[in-house]
Amino acid sequence: MALNDLIVSKAIIDEYHKTLIDYIDVDVAIVGGGPAGITAGYYLAKEGYKVSMYERKLSIGGGMWGGGIMFNKIVVQEEGAKILKEFNIQTKKYAENYFTADSCQTVSGLLYHATQAGLQVFNLLSVEDVKVTPDNTVCGLVINWTSVEQSGLHVDPITIGAKYIIEATGHACEIANIILKRIGKVLYTPSGSIEGEGSMNAEIAESSIEKNTREIYKNVYVAGMAANAVFGSKRMGPIFGGMMLSGKKVAQDIIKRLKEGEKSA
Ligand code: 48F
């Protein structure tokens, strides 16, 4: 059968446009498509919530593809391996409480199941600001094409609405930084600011990440490496169990809040 190039173009424009409009207002907007963001998106979407994820780069997966020093293997502990099993991702026991997994299979497995569950991914879009109400409650995101950001062109962004935001931007904790810059030292940390990431210690980092996965400002939750950076814990390097556990935890906390909201509505 003959193929019409114009129909191909029209299909892409039409479908993307519909998706963009459909996701103009969501239950949860995730910033950052690393392992923590994807995992959070999976559990939220599986529960039936409308969730979008914004990723600056072309590829989703953040720092997971490269394993450790570009050796594309990751390590997870027992608890992390259990989560990978839920996603049908293969792990290999290396020693007691140490499992390895192929980083490419892990990223693609997480993403496959998250998008199948209903997570809507917007790649090549960067979050440059948060949207706020008059009393500075965060109620959405301000997004623009990464190509605009990279080229430095003066092109205004657009806005999306969200009941909750997940800051999952990794080491940079960009959303926490935006809040500090625009609203002030209002974070729910001891200093009100970003406490800062400490040097590498996998034991401390992995055991503190779930505790650090929590609300950092009205309606804004932090997950993944950003959680340890915001609350001043250590970094953990190429052990990734904490990223998935943090993604699951943030999803559970927000699901609880959403359900409370549904009851009181
Ligand atoms: O860095 P990243 O993988 O974060 P994570 O999910 O996982 C951390 C680990 O990869 C590793 C580690 C643990 O073992 O230490 O670093 O916490 O993914 C964060 C993603 O957020 C994107 C960025 O491109 C990356 O893919 N990102 C950051 N800022 C923005 C953003 C922004 N302003 N808008 C959109 N995407």
Residues whose N, C-alpha, C, O or C-beta is under 5 A from the ligand:
A	BS01	48F	V31 G32 G33 G34 P35 A36 G37 Y54 E55 R56 K57 G61 G62 G63 M64 L125 S126 V127 A168 T169 G170 H171 E174 A223 G224 M225 A226 M236 G237 P238 I239 F240 M243
